[in-house]
Amino acid sequence: MKKLIGLTIVICILLTAFVSVNAATNTLGDVDSNGSVNPMDVVILTRHLAGWDGYEDMVNTANSDLNADGNIDPVDPVILARHLAGWQGYGELPYGTQAPATDDDYIPGIW
């Protein structure tokens, strides 16, 4: 019985660690899963899309579809760059999934 309880505790600890690591790596915009959304994510995603060698393994595709359209394409690094630069209308990711809060937030051709 003590072995079963000990094994259960070990399994719970391992599962907790696994969930914590995965939660840290699944942040929309954190293309390289390093725990930070920064300009390097734009660079990595752009180079991946351009077909540079070695970048296909650096991209976490779950974090890279920034407009939630089901595709990772050249629009995504543009959205991320604008998000990081603080452009109006790009504050929340995924981009384009929420209507503007006021008429002042309306950007022609976007909404």
C-alpha positions as CSV (number, residue, x, y, z in Angstrom):
1,M,0.0,0.0,0.0
2,K,2.8,2.4,0.8
3,K,4.4,1.7,-2.5
4,L,1.1,2.5,-4.3
5,I,0.8,5.8,-2.5
6,G,4.4,6.7,-3.2
7,L,4.0,5.8,-6.9
8,T,0.8,7.9,-7.0
9,I,2.6,10.9,-5.5
10,V,5.5,10.6,-8.0
11,I,3.1,10.4,-10.9
12,C,1.2,13.5,-9.7
13,I,4.5,15.4,-9.3
14,L,5.6,14.4,-12.8
15,L,2.2,15.4,-14.4
16,T,2.3,18.7,-12.6
17,A,5.7,19.5,-14.0
18,F,4.6,18.4,-17.5
19,V,1.6,20.6,-17.4
20,S,3.6,23.6,-16.1
21,V,6.2,23.3,-18.9
22,N,3.6,23.0,-21.6
23,A,1.6,26.0,-20.2
24,A,4.8,28.1,-20.4
25,T,5.4,27.2,-24.0
26,N,1.9,27.8,-25.4
27,T,1.7,31.6,-25.6
28,L,0.3,33.0,-28.8
29,G,3.1,35.0,-30.4
30,D,5.9,33.1,-28.6
31,V,7.1,31.5,-31.9
32,D,10.3,30.0,-30.5
33,S,8.6,28.9,-27.2
34,N,11.3,30.6,-25.0
35,G,8.7,32.1,-22.7
36,S,8.8,35.6,-24.1
37,V,7.1,37.3,-27.0
38,N,9.7,39.6,-28.5
39,P,11.0,40.9,-31.9
40,M,13.1,37.7,-32.3
41,D,9.8,35.8,-32.7
42,V,9.1,38.0,-35.8
43,V,12.5,37.3,-37.2
44,I,12.2,33.5,-36.7
45,L,8.7,33.3,-38.1
46,T,9.7,35.4,-41.2
47,R,12.8,33.3,-41.9
48,H,10.8,30.1,-41.4
49,L,8.2,31.3,-44.0
50,A,11.1,32.3,-46.3
51,G,12.4,28.8,-46.2
52,W,15.7,29.5,-44.4
53,D,17.5,26.3,-43.4
54,G,17.2,25.4,-39.7
55,Y,14.2,27.5,-38.9
56,E,11.5,24.8,-39.4
57,D,12.5,23.2,-36.1
58,M,12.5,26.5,-34.2
59,V,8.8,27.4,-34.9
60,N,6.0,26.3,-32.5
61,T,3.1,26.3,-35.0
62,A,0.5,26.4,-32.2
63,N,1.9,29.9,-31.2
64,S,2.3,31.2,-34.8
65,D,-1.2,31.6,-36.3
66,L,-1.7,35.1,-35.0
67,N,-5.0,35.8,-36.8
68,A,-6.5,32.4,-36.1
69,D,-7.3,31.8,-39.8
70,G,-5.9,28.2,-39.7
71,N,-2.8,29.2,-41.8
72,I,0.7,30.3,-40.9
73,D,1.5,32.8,-43.7
74,P,3.2,36.1,-44.3
75,V,0.4,38.0,-42.6
76,D,1.3,36.4,-39.2
77,P,4.7,38.0,-38.7
78,V,3.3,41.4,-39.8
79,I,0.6,41.1,-37.1
80,L,3.1,40.1,-34.5
81,A,5.4,43.1,-35.4
82,R,2.5,45.5,-35.2
83,H,1.4,43.9,-31.9
84,L,4.9,44.4,-30.5
85,A,5.1,47.9,-31.8
86,G,1.9,48.8,-30.0
87,W,-0.1,49.7,-33.1
88,Q,-3.7,50.6,-32.5
89,G,-6.0,47.6,-33.0
90,Y,-3.2,45.1,-32.5
91,G,-3.2,44.9,-28.7
92,E,-4.8,41.5,-28.4
93,L,-4.0,38.2,-30.1
94,P,-5.3,36.5,-32.0
95,Y,-5.7,39.5,-34.2
96,G,-9.0,40.2,-35.9
97,T,-11.2,38.1,-33.7
98,Q,-12.7,41.0,-31.8
99,A,-14.6,44.0,-33.1
100,P,-13.4,47.4,-32.3
101,A,-14.5,48.8,-28.9
102,T,-15.5,52.2,-30.4
103,D,-15.7,54.0,-33.7
104,D,-12.3,55.5,-33.0
105,D,-10.8,52.1,-33.1
106,Y,-12.1,51.4,-36.6
107,I,-9.4,50.8,-39.2
108,P,-10.7,50.8,-42.8
109,G,-10.2,47.5,-44.5
110,I,-9.4,45.6,-41.3
111,W,-12.8,45.2,-39.7
